[in-house]
Amino acid sequence: MTAPRRASAPDGGRPVRADALRNRARVLEAAEAVFAEHGTTASTEQVARRAGLGVGTVFRHFPTKEALLEAVFVARLGRLAAEADALMSAEDPGAAFFGFFTRVVDHAATKNALSAALAEAGVDVRETTAGTGRELRRALGALLGRAQEAGTVRADVGLPEILTLLVGASQAAEHVGGDAEVRARALAVVFDGLRATPPAAGGH
């Protein structure tokens, strides 16, 4: 019988079996769905049922619920950074930037709930997400730069202003809850303020 294929461990340590990596990915996917639907108070047992795995398998990969929450949070940030990188080849830099901004705001409630749960558990969220946070800021800055070069976003705003607006828009989105129409109108106001003003007709 052929031995199970092994892959390199993420931390460079002992090789990890491919089926173990698949199970870990299934747990993370299930955990993200469960926490999004039921909040961060959802149990590890609920995650195991969603993943179709035994709870012991979940604990082998994530010994505590805090470890699972942390992994979900970091994976979410990493995925957003990868999505921003993928948008660098978009034909319309402005649409790519504003679309990504909207996506971040739409996912703010779950992100903030994860962050709050980790902080309550005594986890240093800033330190935990330092690496993926840098990658996300770098990718967002690149999207902003492309949009400004294309003349879509005003040139006098930088990444610090964009991050501040993202935080504010995310908090506003949480405030209005499920009212998608109000959230969309509020974002439209923010975007109007970010768009480059077209030159006046006949101007120089």
Secondary structure in CASP SS format (residue, H / E / C, confidence):
PFRMAT SS
TARGET T0000
AUTHOR 0000-0000-0000
METHOD secondary structure of the structure
MODEL  1
M C 1.00
T C 1.00
A C 1.00
P C 1.00
R C 1.00
R E 1.00
A E 1.00
S C 1.00
A C 1.00
P C 1.00
D C 1.00
G C 1.00
G C 1.00
R C 1.00
P C 1.00
V E 1.00
R E 1.00
A H 1.00
D H 1.00
A H 1.00
L H 1.00
R H 1.00
N H 1.00
R H 1.00
A H 1.00
R H 1.00
V H 1.00
L H 1.00
E H 1.00
A H 1.00
A H 1.00
E H 1.00
A H 1.00
V H 1.00
F H 1.00
A H 1.00
E H 1.00
H H 1.00
G C 1.00
T C 1.00
T C 1.00
A C 1.00
S C 1.00
T H 1.00
E H 1.00
Q H 1.00
V H 1.00
A H 1.00
R H 1.00
R H 1.00
A H 1.00
G C 1.00
L C 1.00
G C 1.00
V H 1.00
G H 1.00
T H 1.00
V H 1.00
F H 1.00
R H 1.00
H H 1.00
F C 1.00
P C 1.00
T C 1.00
K H 1.00
E H 1.00
A H 1.00
L H 1.00
L H 1.00
E H 1.00
A H 1.00
V H 1.00
F H 1.00
V H 1.00
A H 1.00
R H 1.00
L H 1.00
G H 1.00
R H 1.00
L H 1.00
A H 1.00
A H 1.00
E H 1.00
A H 1.00
D H 1.00
A H 1.00
L H 1.00
M H 1.00
S H 1.00
A C 1.00
E C 1.00
D C 1.00
P H 1.00
G H 1.00
A H 1.00
A H 1.00
F H 1.00
F H 1.00
G H 1.00
F H 1.00
F H 1.00
T H 1.00
R H 1.00
V H 1.00
V H 1.00
D H 1.00
H C 1.00
A H 1.00
A H 1.00
T H 1.00
K H 1.00
N H 1.00
A H 1.00
L H 1.00
S H 1.00
A H 1.00
A H 1.00
L H 1.00
A H 1.00
E H 1.00
A C 1.00
G C 1.00
V C 1.00
D C 1.00
V H 1.00
R H 1.00
E H 1.00
T H 1.00
T C 1.00
A H 1.00
G H 1.00
T H 1.00
G H 1.00
R H 1.00
E H 1.00
L H 1.00
R H 1.00
R H 1.00
A H 1.00
L H 1.00
G H 1.00
A H 1.00
L H 1.00
L H 1.00
G H 1.00
R H 1.00
A H 1.00
Q H 1.00
E H 1.00
A C 1.00
G C 1.00
T C 1.00
V E 1.00
R C 1.00
A C 1.00
D C 1.00
V C 1.00
G C 1.00
L H 1.00
P H 1.00
E H 1.00
I H 1.00
L H 1.00
T H 1.00
L H 1.00
L H 1.00
V H 1.00
G H 1.00
A H 1.00
S H 1.00
Q H 1.00
A H 1.00
A H 1.00
E H 1.00
H H 1.00
V H 1.00
G C 1.00
G C 1.00
D C 1.00
A H 1.00
E H 1.00
V H 1.00
R H 1.00
A H 1.00
R H 1.00
A H 1.00
L H 1.00
A H 1.00
V H 1.00
V H 1.00
F H 1.00
D H 1.00
G H 1.00
L H 1.00
R E 1.00
A C 1.00
T C 1.00
P C 1.00
P C 1.00
A C 1.00
A C 1.00
G C 1.00
G C 1.00
H C 1.00
END
